């Protein structure tokens, strides 16, 4: 349903029509056959094989995935742990084959989760390696990252030292970010790990400083990356003291000024500048000078022409800040 | 577009028709929403649809995507919405469906079916279904709010669960869920509105998360979210309409995910809903409710429009 180009097709030939008709018939026959077996609660090796044929053609048939699982669990061999191990390992291999057909299929990922859970001897480290390879091909893959978190959760539960797993994951995100500092999924994952890392490392302040340096590096590399700014904002948010926040916000203003020297109409530095002044003003009335307030309001006016798509937002911000800062809103 | 939708059930010679059988119930919902918004509700046979939908209910009380397909919350939701729109909700046993939905909640979290996949989409669906059946009090709604909150991220957005990256579709389901439960105050309105507004690309279309492609369906997920937040004006609505209209198929009717692609009923539904929310006047579209994705008049008549009263005071400028 996504990403299929319209083609200006000529009318199909009689031959092509016949072939298409055959494809439809073959699919319907198989689909009906499986449906009948399912309705009759048939749990045989033959039925298993037919579900595989059908699912290879259509990975989205969640009822058939359900049925396939039920067949597995009803076979006599299921009670034999070695046989079960073998069967499920083959199943995992089968899933790996077809996952490339439709990497966004919830049902296939669910089936994999089931298989891992049902394995007598699951190899969680191997799964981690596997999903890392997948993410190397598609770093933003939503299902891949969710699955990775599922695997990591198991590793954490199995290890006595959950902290070590967190550090491993943190290092994984560092690796991803070093390769591509615009990898949002990696930054997101990092945001989930950082609180735990801060709690278990000896000097949280040092960690936060290093983290700030890291994100500033990403921002300098690409000031247009909205996500980097959001992460930076969040880092400021998790500071524990207001004094720290004020100090860091001033640092942020300084960093923004540097960026504006390179490009005076940079949208994100400008938006963030206004945000920084607004935030400073809230934390410490008097922290923002009248000149800076005037600059913030003027910046919002400029942003309306620099980024006309979001005029509505800048108008709202002008009204709010103008209202707060009274007579300066001229 | 009306003709496009009417033709959908006739394509028996196309493999695609049979390969999408498992979501036929949702297909009907998408088609009906588009028709209702176009004010052409009678273009499909209501009685036929109701009979078919009822035939998709299973012994566990839930609905499958087609007859003899396993129950799932996704299709139970579509079934209930279709029956509501067609004024036929009284033809199901409310208790049976309620019990099915309530049975899928464990420790606050809601699974899509008995096989256990958890996702904030399902939390929303459970709440939305029961609100339509009038049995919301049977759900552990605090557990659901806690689960939704655990899916909130540093950018103000929501993911599929704790740890899930922010994604516009998940944002919609979480906001809609919180709206029905009157818990929108837990949202970081400023941050989330900003994040959503940035989904608009220079072409006018909207994407689902940073650096992804624009797609017509995000005209719904993003715009309805902004509407709930009271910030639809933070994007350029005219440009968005231009984008959606350019994704129409002028020959066959229907709307695609982006210009030049093959149209489908899913994108037709969300394209129309997006056009309606964005205030497009060209098709005399009926207003759409941003929480339920159904015509506003139907939602109000069903007594479901009161979520607007529970929006935080400070949000109503």
Interface residues (C-beta under 8 A of the other chain):
Chain A: X1 X2 X3 X4 X5 X6 X20 X21 X23 X24 X27 X28 X31 X35 X38 X39 X57 X58 X60 X61 X62 X63 X66 X69 X106 X110 X113 X114 X140 X142 X145 X146 X149 X182 X184 X185 X188 X189 X191 X192 X225 X226 X227 X230 X231 X233 X234 X237 X308 X309 X310 X311 X312 X313 X316
Chain B: X12 X13 X14 X15 X18 X19 X21 X22 X23 X64 X68 X69 X70 X72 X113 X115 X117 X153 X154 X155 X160 X161 X162 X163 X164 X165 X166 X167 X191 X193 X194 X195 X197 X198 X200 X202 X209 X210 X211 X212 X215 X231 X233 X234 X235 X236 X239 X249 X256 X257 X258 X260 X261 X262 X264 X266 X267
